[in-house]
Amino acid sequence: MNAAIQEYNDSQIPSDKEICDRLAQIINQNLPNAENKIWHAHPVWFLDGNPIAGYSKLKNAVRLLFWSGQSFDEEKLLNEGSFKAAESRYTAIDQINKDDLERWLKKAQEIQWDYKNLIKRKGVLIRLK
């Protein structure tokens, strides 16, 4: 695992660290060619410079975010923000469904909106895949 991401995970309380470690493990296994780093203070995975998935500690949960998740047609993912992102929140490690997460990660590779060039296009998202 990326050392900065491990440091982020290690800084969480034990129950949240478990969630973060499990999410990172499953994401790394399913996105082996993705670059991963701390971006805007949170762990994020990128394909060709485009953010795909990441997680962050909120006040009462760990939020898993898929930048193109609204296009996945998955009822367990909730819309987040005004673009195409969708999320799932966890308060305990046993809430992570590995099959769901692996399916979402597969869709994250197949369905992508171009967040990398969002500023250059003045807030207009274009579908890449």
Secondary structure, 3 states (H helix, E strand, C coil): CCHHHHHHHHCCCHHHHHHHHHHHHHHHHHCCCCEEEEECCEEEEEECCEEEEEEEECCCCEEEEECCHHHCCCCCCEECCCCCCEEEEECCHHHCCHHHHHHHHHHHHHCCECCCCCCCCCCCCCECC
